[in-house]
């Protein structure tokens, strides 16, 4: 075991300092692979490397007590289960898509780059909330001093948003534009629905995971948040049937509304065997869809297609969505930390229109009867909408 790591363990074990002495309530331990190198000589010959490592991390855990949040990083994953509070589950990220022109002997070795990090995040999503809190490495949203383009940044944001886990922004916030800061706000707070976890639908049939989905059911109803990803270096198209994405369709779910988050576009109304045609997916981008099952009893009622206040498209931030049919009135309550500005998109039945509201409203699409509600608030707001 390396000398520095040994000295730290000795100090913890012998109570030479405590978390109180450190005045630390968040502790990160990094590059932990180096603590137990392969083929090294260890004093305890009857212990495996995994046992030695696990016991060492437990010494730190016991010394700092449960009052300190412990993040593992660069660590063998298995021996840390049940010991750390959070774990880095991805390769180091970087403001580049991937490392090009690697030496031949390093072709298969991952390096700091966004693509490698995102793949790790997707494939290790299942660990979140069960082994620890997943740490997907830092979020990079800046448009300057980076080789990432907007499509790559939005793909990163989408995967972070669907996967949950803790969030760390590494950019210099004082240098960010208002648009860049608003992008960061889309992911705050991280959304972690209690009953659902993100899944990779094509994990065993595709070279790379191209369909990443989070099912959720909140006050706005059931939603399927789906990222359709193009990892390739060229433009691609993809056709998907609703039944390919959702296997547990209720008989009462007669149709599905599909909304494209990043393009703010209603893609249409689909039945379970009808194809969603996604054309011209740009390289390293995703189409981020909100698929909304519509039951018979909801067909003639207002339905929220999307909120652009949060990456969850309304599932996280909307705390009340209450329709009074007798009064032709809809109340929407929203909670988000800080100052926020954005829009709600409502699809109304053909015979309905918004008569008045305490927020600015416009008809976004007259053919489909979609209305846009613009809001600006701090911490929380209540939107009252009267229909005619």
N, C-alpha and C positions, 0 to 999 in steps of 0.2 A: 504494500500500500504506500502511496507517495507520502513524503515527509510532511507536507503542509496539511493534507487530509488527516494524517495520523495525529498531528499536534492539535488540530481542532477537536478531534474526537476525545483526545486525552483531557483537554480543558473542559469540555462538556461533561465527561464522565466523572471528573473529579471536582465538579461544582466550582470551578475557578471563575466562571461567569454564568450569569443566568439571563433570561430574556428581559428581566427587570433592569439588570445592569445595562443591557444593550439599549433599553428603551425602544425596542423593536417589536412591532406586532405583525410584521410581514417579512418573512425571511425566504430568500431564494438561494438554493444550493445548486451549483451548475458544474458541468463537465464531469459528471460523476462516473462516466465510463472509465476514467483514468484511475479510479480508486482501486479497481480490481482487474489489472491487466492479465491477459491470457498468458499461461506458462510462467507466471511470476512465482517466487518462493513465499509461502505464507507460514506464519508461526503455528497456526492451528491446522494441522495436517488432516484432521478428520472432518473438516468443514468444507463444503463446496464453496465456489466463488459466490454463488447466489446467497448462500447462508451468511458468509462473511459480510457481504454488502448489505443484506437485509438487517443484520444486527447492528452494523455501523449507523445506518439511517435511523434505526430505533433509538440509539443512544442520543442522537441529536433531537429526535422527536420528544423523548422523555425529558430531556434537559430544558427545552424551551417551553414545555407544557402545552396543553391544548389551547392556551390563550393566544399563541402566536400562529398565524397562518403560514404553513410551510409549502413552498413551491419547489418541486423537483424539476431539474432540467438537464438535458444531455445525459439521461439516466437509463440504465436497464429498467424496463417497465415492470416486469413481473414482481421482482422483490420489493417494489415500492407500494404495491397495492395494500391499502389499509394503513399506511404509515404517513404518506403526504396528503395534504389537503387538495393540491392541484398539481398537474403534471404537464410539462411541455410534450405534446404528442406529435409535433411536426419537425421536419428538417428546418434549420435556420432559414428564415425568409430573407429577401433582399430586393432592392428596387430594380430588379431585372427579371425577365420572364424565365430564362434558363441560361445556363452557362454553355457557350458555344466554343468550338475548337479545343476540346479537352484532349490531353495526351491520350494515346491509345490505351495505356494501362489504367487510365482513370475513367474510361467511357461509361462504365457501369456504376461508378461511385457518385452518389448525389452530392450536390454542393449547395451553398446558400443561393436560393433562387425561389421566386414565387411559385412556379409550377410545381416543384417538388414539395414545397410546404403545403400547398392546397391539396395535393393527392393524399398526403399523410392525414390531413385534417378530415377529409371525407372518409377514408378507410378506417380511421380510429374514432369515428363519431360514437360508436357503440359504447365506448369506455366512459363517456361523460355521464355524470350523476350516479354511476354505479361503482366505478373504481375510485374516482376522484372528480374534481372539476377540471375539464380539459382546458389547456392553455394552448391556443393556436399560434403563438408568437404574435408579434406586433402588427397592427393595422397600419397600412401606408396609403394615405389618400392624397398626398401632395401631387401637384401636376408639374412642378419644377424640380430640378436636381433629381431626376428619376428617368429610367429608361422605360417605365411602364406607361402604356397608353390608357385611355379612358375605359376601353372595353376590358382590359385586364384588371384595372382597379375595381370596376363594377362586378366582375366575376369574383374577385376577392371578397368584396363586401357581401355578395349574395351567399357565398359559402360560409363566411363567418356568421351571417345572420341566421342561416338555417341550422348550423351546427350547435349554436349556443356556446357555453363556456365563458371564460373570463375575457375581458377586453382591455388591451393596452395600446394606446396610440403613441407611436414613437416620433411622429413628425414634430417639428418646432411649431407650436400652435400660433406663435406670434407672426409667423410668416405665411400662414394659410389665408386664402381668400374666404369670403363669406360662403361661396358655393362649396368649397372644400370643407369648411367647418360644418355646414349643413349635412354633407355626406357623412361625417363622423356621427352627427346626431341621429342619423337613421338607425344606428346600431346600439343606441343607448336608450334604455337598458338592454342587455342581452335577453333574448326571448327564450324561455325554457318551459314549454307547456308541460303540465304535470303528467298527463296520460299518454304522451306521444314522444317518439324519438325519430330523428331523421334516418332515412334508409337509402341505400344505393340500390336502385331497382335492377341494374344490369351488371352487378358486380362480377358475376360468373360467366357472362356471355360477351362482354365487350373488352377490348384491349385496355381501355381506360374508362373510368366511371362517367357516363355521359348523362345519366338521369338521377338526380339527387332530390329527394322529396321529403317534406315534413307535413304530416297530417296534423290538423289542429281543430279544436272545437271550443269556441269562446262565445261571448254574448252575441256576436254577429253571426253565429252559426258555424257549420262545418266548412272547412277550407282544406284544399290540398295545395301547398306552396311547392312549386316544382321548378328546379333549375335544369334546363336542357343545355348541356355544355358542349362547346366545340374546342377541343384541345389542339386541333390541327393547325397548320400554318397556312391553310387555304380556306376559302369560303365553302360552307357546306349547307345542305338542307336536310331536314328531318321531318318525317311524318309519324304521328303518334295517334293511336286510338285511345279514347278514354278508358276502355276496358283493359288496355295494356298497362295503364298506370294504376288504376284502381280496381282491385279484385273483389272488394267487399261492397259492391254497389247495392243499395237498398232498392227493392222493387218500387218504392214510392218516389225514388229520385228519377224524375222523368226527363230531365234535361240538365245540362251543365253549361254555366257561363264561364268563359275563359277571358282573362284580362292580362295584358302584357305590362308589367310594372315599369320597366325602364323606358319603354316607348310610349307609355300612357295611352294604350290603344286597346279597345275592346275587340277581341278576335272573333267573337261570335257566340252563338248558341249551338251546342252540340248534343247529339244523343250518344249513348254508350258505345256504339260501334262506328261512330263517325270519326274521320281523321282530322286531327289538328295539323295543318301544314305550316311548318316553320321554314321559311325560305331565306336564303342569304344570311345564314349565321356567320358573322365575321370571325376571323381567327382569334383564338384565345378569349372568346366571349361566351355569354350565355343568354338564352331567352328565359326570363324569370316570370313564370306564369302563376296566376291565382286561379285555380280551378274550383268553381263553386257549384256543388250539387244543389239543385232546386227541386224541392218536393212539390207535389200537386197543390198543397195548401198555401204555398209561398209564391206561386206563379203570378198572382195578381196583387202582390205586395211589394213595397219598396225594398230593394236589396242593395247592400253596400258592395260595390265591385272592388273598391280599393281605397286605402288611405295612403298618401305618400309622406306621412309624418314619421313612419317607422318601417323598417325593412320587412316586418311581419304583415304589412298591408292591412292593418286594423286589428289584428288578433291580440297584439300586446297592449295597445294604447286605449282602445275603446272599452270602457268599463260599463257602459249602459247603452242599449239600443232598443228603445221601447216605443212601439207603435200603438197609438190609441185610434182604432178604426172608426169609432163613433165620432170622435172629434176631428178626424183627418189630420192627426198631429203626430210627429215623430220627434222624440227626444234622444239626443246623442250626448253622452258624457265622455270626456277624454282626459286622460292624465299622462303627463310626461314631464320629466324634470327639465327645468330651465325654460328659456324662451324658444318658442316654436312657431313656425309658419309653414302652411301647406294647404292641401286640399283633400276633400272627400269626394268620391265619385259614386253617385247613386243611380241605379237603374230603376225607373218607375214604370208601372203598367202604362199601356198606350193611352188610356183615358185619364191619366193623372198629370198634373203639373204642379210646380211649387208656386204657391200664392204669395207667401212671405216667409221671412226668416230673420233671426237676429244676426245672421252672418251673410256675407255677400254671396249671391248665387247667380249662376248663368246656365243656360242650356248648352251642354258640351257637345251633344250629338242629337240633332232633332229627329233623325231617321230611326234611331234606336231608343230615343227618349232617355238619354243619360244626362244627368245634371251634375255640375261641379259646384261644391260648397267651399269657399275660400275662408280660411280661419287663421288668426294670429293670436297667441295667448302665452301666458307664463304659468307653468305648473299644471293648470287644469282649465277646462272650459266646458260650457254647456251649450249645445246647439239646439235650438227649437225651430222646427220646420212645419209650416202649415201647408197642406195640400188642397187643391181644388179639383 
